Amino acid sequence: MKFTFVIPDSLPEMTVKVFLEEQLLIPRKIRHFLRIKKHILINQEEVHWHQTVKSGDECQLIFDEEDYPTKEIVWGNPNLVQEVYQDQHLIIVNKPEGMKTHGNQPEEIALLNHVSAYVGQTCYVVHRLDKETSGLILFAKNPFILPILNRLLEKKEISREYWALVEGKVGSKELIFRDKIGRDRHDRRKRLVDPKNGQYAETHVTRLKEFKDSTSLVRCQLKTGRTHQIRVHLSHHNHPILGDPLYNPNSKTSRLMLHAYKLSFTHPLTLEKLSFTVLSDTFEKELKKNG
């Protein structure tokens, strides 16, 4: 693999060592390979480890197969991928409901397999959506960018916004749920609010619209990433999501009315601010029907 990019204007001057270690998060072993093989070029010239790099410099990194061994997965169907954005390092797609983000077994086909077939190379999951949830999801296109995107996710620098159609009229315009979430001992598929043993979870909810049939459209923003977090919090506060097979099994809506509507972050290499919004046809259809 060979990657070439220009160091962004907003990045301060730093040594090559600091740039690779702290900015690009390249593992120590791989940094060692780059150094001894002279596989890092700045402005097409070999550099020493304590040389300064600055904005506007062209950086080229060369990785051998032994640096990042290829991970082979089963190819899926590229025709099932709805691309929203793609560049040399990452791809964002609109996931349909009813499809897993990744398989639990090596031969299981899921969105990751379809995206890899679409791109023509093995991709990597940065974050996931529940099978029943539709919407925007981010994949890394190479193992070099994966830990960098993971760091953005851990530092909460990737903003994810969801829309949900829920039962009842949401009384307040703005709500914050901070209930701890744990496993349901009676159903391994489910999570529940567990004040004693659960993990801290925080969901910010904004009422977008109320409908005559006593349903409400809300926007949810995650401050933590617990399994089923939005579904559990809304259900616990008497606003279960329509069509939720686990937390609102009596709902007759044909799909879970939860959609990852917006994804925003700063590109770690170009420092360009990226923001995307998208709805799915089935979500819009059910929204009109129930609204």
Beta strands, then each sheet from edge to edge (+ up, - down):
strand 1: 2-6
strand 2: 14-15
strand 3: 40-42
strand 4: 45-46
strand 5: 52-53
strand 6: 58-62
strand 7: 83-86
strand 8: 90-95
strand 9: 124-125
strand 10: 134-140
strand 11: 159-167
strand 12: 174-177
strand 13: 181-183
strand 14: 191-193
strand 15: 203-210
strand 16: 215-222
strand 17: 258-266
strand 18: 273-277
sheet 1: 1+ 6- 3+ 4-
sheet 2: 2+ 5-
sheet 3: 7+ 8- 10+ 9-
sheet 4: 7+ 8- 10+ 17+ 11- 16+ 15- 12+
sheet 5: 7+ 8- 10+ 17+ 18-
sheet 6: 13+ 14-
end
